Amino acid sequence: MTESWVIISDMALSALRALFCFLFLCRSRTLGKQERGKKKKEEGRGGAFGKAAALVQAGAAALSVIFYFLEAPELYAACGEALLTAACAARFYGTGMRSSLFFSIFYEFGLALWGFLAGALAAVLSGDPAFLCQEGGRGQLALWAFYLIFAALSVWLLRKKELTEKGALKLASRPVILGFLAVITLSEQKRIAISEDTLYLWILLSLVLLAGILVFSLRRQYEMEEELLRLQSERSVILEREYRALNRSYSVNARLFHDFHNHMGALRELLVHRKYGEALAYLEELEGPVRELTAGWHTGDETLDFLIGSKAASAAERQIRFQAEAEIPRHTNLTSADLTAIVGNFLDNALEAAERVQDPERRFVSLVIRRINQMLVIKVENSYEQEPEEGGNEGEAASAGRLLKTTKADGGLHGWGLKSAEAAAEKYEGVVRTSWEGGVFRAAAVLSFRGQKTAD
């Protein structure tokens, strides 16, 4: 095979390899996310994405030519290609540079291992060692057969909407383990002669890939534990705030009953002296706190009753129309703490957004909690003034992986509310989803529950 054809083939393979690496990096940025908002934004991003993909392919092809004429080791070429792909993904699609570089190097080494195994398999099956030489015609044929299969599998994976980060980790670990076993098996075969140095090199590379899988898994576990600590801290703040509000409410109730006999005496005197108007006004004055305490929320969960009542009072103070329709099934594994975390965070975000609407007539918050068979649906809708923005940092509001920028200047615990709701929903194999359109923001959680026997 002539040198020019080898160069052209290497350029095409490098461009193909870099393109799919870039696509996987971009997909990893949106694993588990919802559709990414408005169509106009998607179209604009699609144009930038096409330019970035073309840049990655052109850069990879150029690097393959440069390293070919420099006669540089394949390790340098793979690292250069990985650095280019990671930099483009970070620059044009907002992926983390460090994690993107880690994935790109892992990807390049993995393809290099399986490229060698494809040639070795062809050589073993045919008995022709020429397939091991990737600069020859047969070696290039084996490489192209492998890359075409890889491209087809990659397209199938990229089209899977249900692919999660955990699922992606499992998918990446399987070919690495198979590759390690294949290299060990290759070292035992006698059909074709392969130098021990070559086999040791690929065994070492497969061990490095296995170590990479382990490091990534440990890092993911550490991040999940760190996030759980943040969520527990945020939930403690929420529960403390609700407890203080509940304590204030009970104080009002205790004061009313403590002064009950005094109020009854005053009313008796007014009625004896036939001061009916003053007696009626006195009753109206007493009825205010009582009406606030017994607002009529009966969901089946006393903690949730109080939470909805306190949020309704807060909405009234902010001139926000508040509607609630809720019923919680009794004797289930749903806990008050988890329901409070979900409903409380939904309502906090909804009230905050509705309060920013300039026109008081357009301010509203609606809560609906309904049971559908063994599923509990919690849905909150609210008006908003400013279009929600995507692309927040890791610590900002998220919904099923979808990052939303916080509108608070100081950030603080704001943004962890939806994460707290997600963490509570996951206990019941549930999901949290958000969407917005036409000035209405919607947050919904779907929980799966089971009944529990009660003690007789």
KEVEX-807834 format. One record per residue (C-alpha): y, z, x; residue in three letters. Coordinates in steps of 0.1 Angstrom, whole numbers, padded with zeros to 4 digits, always signed. Each point is the difference from the previous one (the first is absolute). Example, Ala and Ser with C-alpha at 12.3 -4.5 7.8 and 13.67 -1.06 7.14 Angstrom:
BEGIN
-0045+0078+0123ALA
+0034-0007+0014SER
END
This chain:
BEGIN
+0000+0000+0000MET
+0034-0010+0015THR
+0025+0025+0010GLU
+0026-0013-0026SER
-0025+0005-0028TRP
-0008+0035+0011VAL
+0038+0008+0001ILE
+0005-0014-0035ILE
-0030+0018-0013SER
+0011+0033+0015ASP
+0035-0005-0015MET
-0014-0006-0035ALA
-0024+0030+0003LEU
+0028+0023+0013SER
+0023-0011-0029ALA
-0028+0006-0025LEU
-0008+0034+0015ARG
+0036+0011+0001ALA
+0007-0012-0036LEU
-0028+0021-0015PHE
+0009+0030+0022CYS
+0036-0003-0014PHE
-0013-0003-0036LEU
-0022+0031+0004PHE
+0030+0020+0014LEU
+0021-0011-0029CYS
-0028+0009-0025ARG
-0004+0034+0017SER
+0037+0006-0008ARG
-0007-0003-0038THR
-0036+0014-0002LEU
-0004+0017-0034GLY
+0035-0010-0011LYS
+0011-0015-0033GLN
+0016-0033-0004GLU
+0031+0001+0021ARG
+0028-0001-0027GLY
+0021-0029-0011LYS
-0010-0036+0005LYS
+0033-0009+0017LYS
-0006+0026+0027LYS
-0035-0013+0004GLU
+0011-0036+0003GLU
+0026+0010+0026GLY
-0025+0019+0020ARG
-0025-0028-0003GLY
+0024-0023+0018GLY
+0005+0024+0029ALA
-0038+0006+0001PHE
-0006-0037+0004GLY
+0024-0002+0029LYS
-0015+0030+0016ALA
-0036-0014-0003ALA
+0011-0033+0015ALA
+0017+0019+0029LEU
-0032+0020+0006VAL
-0022-0031+0001GLN
+0024-0019+0023ALA
+0004+0030+0023GLY
-0038+0005+0002ALA
-0006-0036+0008ALA
+0027+0000+0027ALA
-0014+0031+0015LEU
-0035-0015+0002SER
+0014-0029+0020VAL
+0019+0022+0023ILE
-0029+0023+0008PHE
-0023-0030+0004TYR
+0021-0015+0027PHE
+0006+0033+0017LEU
-0038+0006+0000GLU
+0006+0035-0013ALA
-0029+0022-0011PRO
-0008-0002-0037GLU
+0010+0037-0003LEU
+0036-0009+0008TYR
+0000-0029-0025ALA
-0014+0023-0028ALA
+0026+0027+0007CYS
+0028-0025+0001GLY
-0011-0015-0034GLU
-0004+0035-0015ALA
+0035+0011+0012LEU
+0016-0032-0015LEU
-0018+0005-0034THR
+0008+0037-0002ALA
+0037-0007+0009ALA
+0004-0027-0027CYS
-0017+0022-0027ALA
+0022+0029+0009ALA
+0032-0021+0001ARG
-0005-0022-0031PHE
-0022+0022-0022TYR
+0009+0036+0009GLY
-0034+0011+0013THR
-0001+0028+0026GLY
+0001-0014+0035MET
-0024+0025+0015ARG
-0026-0002-0027SER
+0004-0039-0002SER
-0006-0002+0038LEU
-0031+0022-0003PHE
-0014-0022-0027PHE
+0008-0032+0018SER
-0017+0010+0032ILE
-0030+0012-0020PHE
-0001-0033-0019TYR
+0003-0021+0032GLU
-0028+0019+0017PHE
-0022-0001-0031GLY
+0003-0038-0003LEU
-0006-0004+0037ALA
-0032+0020-0003LEU
-0012-0020-0030TRP
+0010-0033+0017GLY
-0022+0008+0029PHE
-0028+0011-0024LEU
+0003-0033-0019ALA
-0005-0020+0032GLY
-0029+0023+0011ALA
-0017-0004-0034LEU
+0002-0037+0002ALA
-0013+0000+0036ALA
-0029+0023-0009VAL
-0010-0021-0031LEU
+0003-0033+0018SER
-0011+0012+0034GLY
+0031-0017+0015ASP
+0022+0023+0022PRO
+0028-0026-0003ALA
+0011+0017-0032PHE
+0011+0030+0021LEU
+0027-0020+0018CYS
+0030+0000-0024GLN
+0017-0026+0021GLU
-0027-0025-0007GLY
-0007-0022-0030GLY
-0029+0021-0013ARG
+0019+0033+0005GLY
+0030-0014-0019GLN
-0023-0011-0028LEU
-0014+0035-0003ALA
+0035+0015+0001LEU
+0012-0022-0028TRP
-0030+0006-0021ALA
+0006+0038+0003PHE
+0038-0003-0007TYR
-0006-0021-0031LEU
-0023+0026-0014ILE
+0024+0027+0010PHE
+0029-0019-0017ALA
-0020-0003-0032ALA
-0009+0037+0000LEU
+0037+0009+0008SER
+0013-0020-0029VAL
-0025+0017-0023TRP
+0010+0035+0012LEU
+0038-0007-0002LEU
-0004-0011-0036ARG
-0018+0033-0010LYS
+0027+0019-0019LYS
-0022+0032-0002GLU
-0002+0003+0038LEU
+0011+0034+0011THR
+0008+0015+0034GLU
-0033+0020-0001LYS
-0019-0032-0009GLY
+0017-0019+0028ALA
-0011+0026+0025LEU
-0036-0004-0012LYS
+0002-0037+0002LEU
+0014+0001+0036ALA
-0027+0025+0012SER
-0030-0021-0012ARG
+0005-0030+0022PRO
+0008+0022+0030VAL
-0033+0019-0004ILE
-0019-0032-0006LEU
+0017-0015+0030GLY
-0011+0030+0022PHE
-0036-0003-0013LEU
+0001-0038+0006ALA
+0010+0004+0036VAL
-0027+0026+0006ILE
-0025-0023-0015THR
+0013-0029+0020LEU
-0006+0020+0032SER
-0037+0003-0009GLU
-0007-0036-0007GLN
-0017-0023+0026LYS
+0006-0034-0015ARG
+0032-0008+0020ILE
+0014+0017+0031ALA
+0032+0019-0003ILE
+0015+0019+0029SER
-0001+0037-0001GLU
+0037+0002+0008ASP
+0008-0021-0031THR
-0022+0022-0022LEU
+0014+0032+0014TYR
+0036-0013-0006LEU
-0008-0008-0037TRP
-0018+0033-0005ILE
+0030+0018+0014LEU
+0024-0019-0022LEU
-0021+0008-0031SER
+0001+0037+0009LEU
+0038-0003+0003VAL
+0001-0015-0035LEU
-0022+0028-0013LEU
+0023+0025+0016ALA
+0030-0018-0017GLY
-0017+0004-0034ILE
-0005+0037+0007LEU
+0036+0005+0011VAL
+0014-0018-0030PHE
-0022+0021-0024SER
+0011+0033+0016LEU
+0036-0011-0001ARG
-0003-0009-0037ARG
-0016+0034-0007GLN
+0028+0018+0019TYR
+0027-0019-0020GLU
-0017+0009-0033MET
-0002+0037+0010GLU
+0037-0001+0010GLU
+0010-0016-0033GLU
-0021+0025-0019LEU
+0020+0028+0017LEU
+0033-0016-0010ARG
-0013-0004-0036LEU
-0010+0036-0002GLN
+0034+0011+0013SER
+0018-0022-0025GLU
-0022+0013-0029ARG
+0007+0036+0010SER
+0038-0008-0003VAL
-0006-0015-0034ILE
-0021+0028-0013LEU
+0025+0026+0013GLU
+0028-0018-0018ARG
-0019-0002-0033GLU
-0010+0037+0003TYR
+0037+0010+0004ARG
+0009-0020-0031ALA
-0029+0016-0019LEU
+0011+0035+0012ASN
+0035-0007-0013ARG
-0014-0011-0033SER
-0021+0032-0003TYR
+0030+0021+0009SER
+0020-0015-0029VAL
-0030+0006-0023ASN
-0003+0037+0011ALA
+0037+0006-0005ARG
-0002-0014-0035LEU
-0028+0023-0010PHE
+0015+0030+0018HIS
+0032-0004-0021ASP
-0019-0008-0032PHE
+0007+0032-0018HIS
+0037-0002+0009ASN
+0002-0035-0014HIS
-0018+0010-0031MET
+0024+0030-0005GLY
+0030-0023+0004ALA
-0014-0025-0024LEU
-0007+0027-0026ARG
+0035+0013+0002GLU
+0014-0035-0005LEU
-0022-0006-0030LEU
+0007+0034-0016VAL
+0037-0008+0002HIS
-0007-0035-0014ARG
+0013-0018+0030LYS
-0024-0028-0004TYR
+0019-0025+0021GLY
+0003+0023+0030GLU
-0037+0009-0004ALA
-0010-0038+0000LEU
+0021-0006+0031ALA
-0016+0030+0017TYR
-0034-0014-0008LEU
+0010-0034+0014GLU
+0011+0017+0032GLU
-0034+0018+0004LEU
-0020-0031-0009GLU
+0013-0020+0030GLY
-0021+0017+0027PRO
-0030+0003-0023VAL
+0002-0038-0009ARG
+0000-0008+0037GLU
-0031+0022+0006LEU
-0019-0014-0029THR
+0010-0037+0002ALA
-0033-0011-0016GLY
-0019-0014+0030TRP
-0037+0006-0007HIS
-0021-0022+0024THR
-0030+0023+0003GLY
+0011+0012+0034ASP
+0025+0029+0000GLU
+0013-0007+0035THR
+0006-0036-0009LEU
+0017+0011-0032ASP
+0025+0020+0020PHE
+0005-0028+0025LEU
+0008-0026-0026ILE
+0023+0025-0018GLY
+0019+0007+0032SER
+0003-0037+0008LYS
+0012-0007-0035ALA
+0027+0026+0004ALA
+0010-0015+0034SER
+0002-0034-0017ALA
+0023+0013-0027ALA
+0023+0015+0026GLU
+0003-0034+0017ARG
+0005-0019-0033GLN
-0033-0017+0003ILE
-0021-0009-0031ARG
-0034+0016+0004PHE
-0031-0008-0019GLN
-0035+0014+0005ALA
-0033-0006-0017GLU
-0028+0019+0017ALA
-0035+0014-0007GLU
-0023+0014+0026ILE
-0037+0002-0007PRO
-0014+0035+0001ARG
-0029+0013+0021HIS
+0001-0026+0027THR
+0001+0001+0038ASN
+0037-0009-0001LEU
+0020+0029+0016THR
+0035+0010-0010SER
+0011-0002+0036ALA
-0010-0036+0003ASP
+0014-0010-0033LEU
+0033+0018+0009THR
+0001-0018+0033ALA
-0003-0034-0016ILE
+0022+0005-0031VAL
+0025+0021+0018GLY
+0006-0026+0028ASN
+0001-0029-0024PHE
+0026+0018-0021LEU
+0020+0012+0030ASP
+0003-0036+0013ASN
+0007-0014-0035ALA
+0028+0025-0007LEU
+0016-0006+0033GLU
+0000-0038-0005ALA
+0012+0002-0036ALA
+0028+0023+0009GLU
+0015-0027+0023ARG
+0004-0024-0029VAL
+0037-0003-0007GLN
-0002-0006-0037ASP
-0013+0033-0017PRO
-0013-0021-0029GLU
-0025-0017+0023ARG
-0014+0032+0015ARG
-0035+0008-0011PHE
-0033+0014+0011VAL
-0032-0004-0019SER
-0033+0019+0006LEU
-0033-0010-0016VAL
-0034+0017+0008ILE
-0029-0014-0019ARG
-0038+0003+0002ARG
-0021-0032+0000ILE
-0036+0010-0001ASN
-0006+0018+0033GLN
+0033-0011+0015MET
+0034+0017-0002LEU
+0030-0023+0003VAL
+0033+0015+0011ILE
+0030-0024-0003LYS
+0036+0006+0006VAL
+0028-0025-0006GLU
+0037+0003+0009ASN
+0031-0020+0003SER
+0015-0007+0034TYR
+0032-0014+0014GLU
-0009-0010+0035GLN
-0029-0023+0007GLU
-0028+0019+0018PRO
-0005-0012+0036GLU
-0033-0004+0018GLU
-0007+0005+0037GLY
+0006+0037+0005GLY
-0014+0020+0029ASN
-0034+0017-0001GLU
+0015+0032-0013GLY
+0019-0015-0029GLU
-0011-0006-0035ALA
-0032-0018-0004ALA
-0021-0012-0029SER
-0035-0011+0008ALA
+0012-0009+0035GLY
+0032-0016-0012ARG
+0029+0013+0019LEU
+0033+0005-0018LEU
+0033+0009+0017LYS
+0015+0033-0009THR
+0035+0000-0014THR
+0008+0034+0014LYS
+0021+0002+0031ALA
-0019+0030+0015ASP
-0035-0011-0010GLY
-0015+0035+0001GLY
-0030+0004-0022LEU
+0011-0028-0022HIS
-0025-0029+0001GLY
-0030+0023+0004TRP
+0000+0004-0038GLY
-0020-0031-0008LEU
-0023+0007+0030LYS
-0006+0034-0015SER
-0008-0016-0034ALA
-0023-0025+0018GLU
-0018+0029+0018ALA
-0005+0018-0033ALA
-0012-0032-0018ALA
-0026-0008+0028GLU
-0018+0033-0009LYS
-0010-0016-0033TYR
-0007-0035+0014GLU
+0034-0010-0013GLY
+0028-0023+0010VAL
+0038+0000-0001VAL
+0019-0032-0007ARG
+0037-0008-0002THR
+0019-0030-0013SER
+0035-0009-0010TRP
+0016-0028-0021GLU
+0030-0004-0022GLY
+0016+0033+0009GLY
-0031+0020-0008VAL
-0021+0018+0027PHE
-0036+0009-0009ARG
-0023+0025+0018ALA
-0035+0004-0013ALA
-0030+0020+0011ALA
-0036-0005-0013VAL
-0024+0029+0004LEU
-0037+0002-0007SER
-0011+0034-0013PHE
-0032+0016-0012ARG
-0006+0028-0025GLY
-0010+0035+0010GLN
-0020+0025-0019LYS
+0019+0031-0012THR
-0014+0035+0001ALA
-0011+0013-0033ASP
END
